[in-house]
Amino acid sequence: MHIFFSGIGGTAIGPLALIAKQAGYTVSGSDKQDSSYIRYLYDQGITDVHIGQSAESIAAVHAHQPIDWLVYSSAVAIEQPDAPEFVFCREQGVKMSKRDEFLSHFLDEKQLKLIAVAGTHGKTTTTAMMIWLMKQLDVPVSYSVGAKIPFGEMGHFELHSEYFIYEADEFDRNFLYFHPHLSIITGIDWDHPDIYPTRNEYNDAFRQFLSQSQHTIMWHADATTLDLAVSDSQTILDENDAAIEASLHLPGHVNRLNAWEVAQAGIRLFDKSPEELIGILNAFPGVARRFEQIVPGLYTDYAHTPPKIRGALQLAHEVAGDNVVVVYEGLHNTRQHFIKDDLKTLFDSVKNLYIVPSYLAREDPTLALWTPADLRKLLSTETQTKTVASQMDDTLRSAIGHHLDSGDLVLCLSAGGGGSLDEWLRREFKR
């Protein structure tokens, strides 16, 4: 079967393309721009990738070998409902679907039990921790994770695996297509107002997801948020359990919470002692773009919602005390409008703050496009005095270099892919 992935450079579609190739499918794809993720796929043998999503390009691919299924990212469908690739496939009678339908088909075909990691924040790290745990236990496992990991590829199909670990994203209601064997809920805090206009609609989606899961591991605070009745299908954990801090030694409180949930999942799935599982998780090597060090003192992190940002800041302060400098790139102008009240005090604890232009995608055209100077005005009076509206240029590079030379920890909150702050940092500081 020939699968064409539209938006193949995305952190959800790319791993799925890898899995399809490893499972024996013919894989091709396209993206609107080149990126480090595209080059990563090239290195993994997926070379039939076209930059620019035109009818001519997909027609040439189809002429060489007929496409059986076009799998597209939600971003492509939202930005261009009548994208040239979609029009071509409709005319040719090619099956089309979002990634959730294809993955569900794949799970059924391979008879894999789904371990789904869902939640507003912490999904990628928790998914990676679950993969790490199984690998260290020598449990064959297939998986998809939305970031590069140092102990495997972003997507992997293991022929003799029983389980498939999946970062189940709530955006565009993706996670509602699945009926997991086990779900881990990392935390629930209203997000994606373009999909869920009210907090209750967001919570309802998680209630439905839980009803579709055979068993769920989650925190007491989230069970309270969803007003869940006590049930044998749920393991409710106490986020204030003293054993979490006593037994786990990973840097960052949120990382220790994530690891605790994974340990509880391991206890449920495998005949292993809690001590053995905790020991494995304490050796977790981390994930790309989650407090990832680019050069000494300079870190990149994908945190882009207030809870994620607070977690990243807590970790930075745990490492560097008061000497924390932040470079902030918002993910979507639309989200900046949504979180404007949180932004006021979000960065009060940092030594200096630099704001660069937000990474734009899936924007609401009715909302004003806020510049770094506009975002600076939303901050508290005190924070404004230590904030610079910036661009990704030599001036910012020199400022970051000065802070590093002074012994500051520079935390760069970078939200995008191609053309993002993250890519700029890697180019400028790893030369």
C-alpha positions in Angstrom: 0.0 0.0 0.0 1.3 3.5 -0.9 0.6 6.1 1.8 1.2 9.8 1.0 1.6 12.0 4.1 0.6 15.7 3.7 2.4 17.8 6.3 5.1 15.1 6.7 7.4 17.4 8.6 5.0 17.7 11.5 5.9 16.2 14.9 2.9 13.9 14.7 2.8 13.0 11.0 6.5 12.4 10.6 6.8 9.6 13.2 3.7 8.0 11.6 5.4 8.0 8.3 8.4 6.3 9.8 6.2 3.6 11.3 4.5 3.0 8.0 7.8 2.6 6.2 9.1 0.2 8.8 5.9 -1.8 8.5 6.5 -2.3 4.8 4.3 0.5 3.2 5.5 2.6 0.4 5.8 6.1 1.9 5.9 9.6 0.2 4.8 13.0 1.3 5.0 16.8 1.2 5.3 19.8 3.4 5.0 23.5 2.9 8.6 24.2 4.1 11.9 22.5 4.7 12.9 21.8 8.3 15.2 19.8 10.5 12.4 17.2 10.8 12.3 16.8 7.0 16.0 16.2 7.0 15.6 13.8 9.8 13.1 11.8 7.7 15.6 11.8 4.8 18.2 10.3 7.1 15.7 7.5 7.9 15.2 6.7 4.2 12.1 8.6 3.5 13.3 10.6 0.5 10.3 11.0 -1.7 9.3 14.2 0.0 8.2 17.4 -1.9 8.6 20.9 -0.4 5.6 22.9 -1.6 2.2 21.2 -1.7 1.1 21.4 -5.3 -1.2 19.4 -7.5 1.7 18.9 -10.0 4.0 17.3 -7.3 1.4 14.9 -6.0 0.3 14.0 -9.6 3.9 13.1 -10.4 4.1 10.9 -7.3 0.8 9.2 -8.2 1.9 8.7 -11.8 5.0 6.9 -10.7 3.1 4.6 -8.2 -0.6 5.1 -7.5 -1.4 6.5 -4.1 -3.8 4.4 -2.0 -4.3 6.7 1.0 -3.5 10.3 1.6 -3.0 11.0 5.4 -3.0 14.7 6.3 -2.3 16.7 9.4 -5.1 18.8 11.0 -3.0 21.9 10.3 -3.1 21.3 6.5 -6.9 20.8 6.6 -7.5 23.9 8.7 -5.2 26.2 6.8 -6.3 25.0 3.3 -9.6 23.0 3.2 -9.3 23.0 -0.6 -5.6 22.4 -0.8 -4.4 21.3 -4.3 -3.4 17.9 -3.0 -7.0 17.4 -1.6 -8.6 18.4 -4.8 -6.3 16.1 -6.8 -7.1 13.1 -4.5 -10.8 13.7 -4.7 -10.7 13.8 -8.5 -8.6 10.6 -8.5 -10.8 8.8 -5.9 -7.8 8.4 -3.5 -8.8 7.7 0.1 -8.2 10.6 2.5 -8.2 10.9 6.2 -6.5 12.5 9.2 -3.7 10.6 10.9 -6.0 9.2 13.7 -8.0 7.1 11.2 -4.9 5.7 9.6 -3.3 4.9 13.0 -6.5 3.2 14.2 -6.4 1.1 11.1 -2.8 0.2 11.7 -3.4 -0.8 15.3 -6.2 -3.1 14.3 -4.2 -4.6 11.4 -1.2 -5.3 13.6 -3.4 -6.3 16.7 -1.6 -3.9 19.0 -2.8 -2.8 22.4 -2.7 1.0 22.7 -1.1 2.8 25.6 -2.2 6.4 25.1 -0.7 9.4 26.9 -3.1 12.4 26.8 -3.3 15.7 28.6 -2.8 19.4 28.1 0.9 19.3 29.1 3.6 16.7 29.6 2.5 14.3 26.9 5.8 14.1 25.0 8.0 13.6 28.0 5.6 11.1 29.6 5.4 9.1 26.3 9.1 9.1 26.0 9.4 7.9 29.6 7.0 5.0 28.9 9.1 4.1 25.9 12.3 4.3 27.9 10.9 2.1 30.6 9.8 -0.7 28.2 13.1 -0.6 26.4 15.0 -1.0 29.7 12.8 -3.9 30.6 13.4 -5.5 27.2 9.7 -5.4 26.4 9.2 -5.2 22.6 7.3 -2.0 21.8 6.1 0.1 18.9 5.5 3.8 19.4 5.0 7.3 18.2 6.4 10.3 20.1 6.4 14.0 19.1 10.1 14.7 19.6 13.5 13.3 18.9 14.7 10.9 21.7 18.3 9.8 22.3 17.3 6.1 22.7 15.3 5.5 19.5 13.6 7.0 16.6 10.5 9.3 16.8 8.4 6.5 15.4 9.0 2.8 15.5 7.3 -0.5 14.6 8.5 -3.6 16.3 7.2 -6.7 14.6 6.7 -8.8 17.7 5.4 -6.1 20.0 2.2 -6.4 22.0 1.9 -2.7 22.9 1.9 0.6 20.9 2.7 3.8 22.9 1.1 6.9 21.5 1.1 10.6 22.3 -2.6 11.1 22.0 -3.2 14.7 21.1 -6.5 16.4 22.0 -6.1 19.0 19.2 -8.8 18.6 16.6 -10.3 15.8 18.8 -7.6 13.4 17.5 -7.6 11.3 20.6 -11.3 10.5 20.4 -10.7 8.1 17.6 -9.1 5.6 19.9 -10.1 3.0 22.5 -6.9 2.5 24.5 -6.0 -0.5 26.6 -4.4 1.9 29.1 -4.5 5.7 29.2 -2.2 8.1 31.2 -3.6 11.6 31.7 -0.8 14.0 32.5 -2.9 17.1 33.4 -6.0 18.9 32.2 -6.0 22.7 31.7 -8.2 24.3 29.0 -6.4 24.8 25.7 -7.1 25.0 21.9 -10.1 27.4 22.1 -10.3 27.2 18.3 -11.5 23.6 18.7 -13.1 23.8 22.2 -14.7 27.2 22.6 -15.5 26.6 26.3 -13.7 25.0 29.1 -16.6 22.6 29.5 -16.3 21.4 25.9 -12.7 20.7 26.5 -13.4 18.7 29.7 -16.2 16.8 27.9 -13.7 15.6 25.4 -11.5 14.2 28.1 -14.6 12.6 29.8 -15.4 10.9 26.5 -11.8 9.8 26.1 -11.8 8.2 29.6 -15.0 6.4 28.8 -13.3 4.8 25.7 -10.3 3.7 27.8 -10.2 0.3 29.5 -8.2 1.8 32.3 -6.9 5.3 33.1 -4.1 6.5 35.4 -4.6 10.2 36.4 -4.2 12.8 39.1 -6.7 13.5 41.8 -6.9 17.2 40.7 -7.9 16.2 37.2 -10.5 13.6 38.4 -11.9 16.5 40.5 -11.9 18.8 37.5 -13.9 16.2 35.5 -16.2 15.4 38.4 -15.5 11.7 38.0 -17.2 9.1 40.1 -15.1 6.4 41.8 -14.6 3.5 39.4 -12.5 0.4 39.0 -11.5 1.6 35.6 -9.4 4.5 37.0 -6.3 4.7 39.2 -6.4 8.1 40.9 -3.1 9.3 42.2 -2.3 11.9 44.9 -0.1 14.6 43.4 1.0 15.5 46.9 2.2 12.0 47.8 5.5 12.5 49.6 7.0 9.4 48.0 7.2 11.2 44.7 9.8 13.7 45.8 11.5 11.1 48.1 12.1 8.4 45.5 12.4 10.3 42.2 15.5 12.5 41.5 14.9 13.8 38.0 15.3 17.6 37.7 12.0 19.5 37.6 8.9 18.9 39.6 6.8 18.2 36.5 9.3 15.6 35.3 9.0 13.8 38.7 5.2 13.8 38.4 5.4 12.4 34.9 7.7 9.7 36.0 5.5 8.7 38.9 2.6 8.1 36.6 4.7 6.0 34.3 5.9 4.0 37.3 2.3 3.3 38.2 1.6 2.2 34.6 4.6 -0.1 34.8 3.3 -1.6 38.1 0.0 -2.3 36.4 1.4 -3.8 33.2 4.5 -5.8 34.4 5.5 -8.0 37.3 8.2 -5.6 38.5 8.8 -4.0 41.9 8.2 -0.2 42.3 11.8 0.1 43.3 13.1 -1.4 40.0 10.8 0.8 37.9 11.7 4.0 39.8 15.4 3.2 39.4 14.9 2.9 35.6 13.0 6.2 35.4 15.6 8.0 37.5 18.1 7.3 34.7 15.7 8.8 32.0 18.0 10.7 29.6 15.5 13.3 28.5 13.8 14.4 25.2 14.8 16.9 22.5 13.4 20.4 23.0 12.3 19.7 26.6 14.9 21.6 28.5 17.5 20.5 26.0 20.9 22.0 26.3 22.2 23.4 23.0 25.5 24.7 24.4 26.4 25.1 28.1 23.9 27.3 29.8 21.6 27.7 26.7 18.4 25.6 26.7 15.5 25.2 24.3 12.1 24.1 25.4 8.8 23.6 23.6 6.7 25.0 26.5 3.9 27.2 25.0 1.0 27.1 27.4 1.0 28.7 30.8 1.2 25.4 32.8 4.1 24.2 30.5 5.9 27.5 30.8 5.6 27.4 34.6 7.0 23.9 34.7 9.9 24.9 32.5 10.6 28.0 34.6 10.5 25.9 37.8 13.1 23.5 36.4 15.3 26.4 35.2 15.1 28.0 38.7 15.9 24.7 40.3 19.1 24.5 38.2 20.1 28.2 38.2 18.4 30.0 41.1 17.6 33.6 40.3 19.9 33.7 37.3 17.3 32.7 34.7 16.9 34.7 31.4 14.1 33.8 29.0 13.7 34.2 25.3 10.0 33.8 24.4 8.5 32.8 21.1 4.8 32.3 21.4 3.1 29.5 19.5 0.3 31.1 17.4 -0.9 34.7 17.6 -4.3 33.2 18.4 -3.0 31.6 21.5 -1.4 34.8 22.7 -4.8 36.4 22.7 -6.2 33.4 24.6 -3.5 33.5 27.3 -3.1 37.2 27.6 -4.2 37.3 31.3 -1.7 34.7 32.2 1.1 36.5 30.4 0.9 39.5 32.8 2.7 37.7 35.6 4.0 34.6 33.9 7.6 35.9 33.6 7.8 37.9 36.9 10.4 35.5 38.3 13.0 35.9 35.5 16.1 38.1 35.5 15.6 39.3 31.9 13.1 38.6 29.1 13.4 38.8 25.4 10.3 38.5 23.2 10.6 37.5 19.5 7.8 37.4 17.0 5.3 34.6 17.6 5.4 31.5 15.4 2.4 31.7 13.1 0.2 28.8 12.0 -3.6 28.2 12.0 -4.3 31.8 12.9 -7.6 33.5 13.4 -7.6 36.3 10.8 -10.1 38.4 12.9 -7.5 38.9 15.7 -4.9 41.6 15.6 -1.4 40.3 14.9 0.6 41.2 18.1 4.2 42.2 17.7 6.8 41.6 20.4 6.3 45.2 21.5 2.5 44.6 21.8 3.1 41.5 24.0 5.5 43.4 26.2 2.7 45.9 27.0 0.7 43.0 28.4 3.2 42.2 31.1 3.3 43.5 34.7 5.0 46.9 35.1 7.9 45.3 36.9 8.5 42.7 34.2 8.3 45.3 31.4 11.3 47.1 32.8 13.5 44.0 32.2 11.9 43.0 28.9 13.2 43.7 25.4 11.1 43.4 22.2 13.5 41.5 19.9 14.1 39.9 16.6 16.1 36.8 15.7 19.2 38.8 14.7 22.8 39.6 15.6 21.6 41.9 18.4 19.7 39.0 20.1 22.6 36.6 19.5 25.0 39.0 21.2 22.7 39.5 24.1 22.4 35.7 24.7 26.1 35.4 24.4 26.6 38.1 27.0 24.2 36.4 29.4 26.0 33.0 28.9 29.4 34.7 29.6 27.9 36.1 32.8 26.9 32.7 34.0 23.1 33.1 33.4 20.9 30.2 32.3 19.2 31.2 29.1 15.9 29.4 28.6 14.5 29.7 25.1 10.8 28.9 24.9 10.5 28.1 21.2 7.2 26.9 19.7 7.7 26.3 16.0 9.4 24.0 13.5 10.9 25.4 10.3 12.0 29.0 10.7 11.5 29.0 14.4 13.6 30.3 17.3 14.7 26.7 17.9 16.2 26.3 14.5 17.8 29.8 14.7 19.4 28.9 18.0 20.9 25.6 16.7 22.2 27.4 13.6 23.7 30.4 15.5 25.2 28.6 18.5 26.3 25.3 17.1 28.3 26.7 14.2 
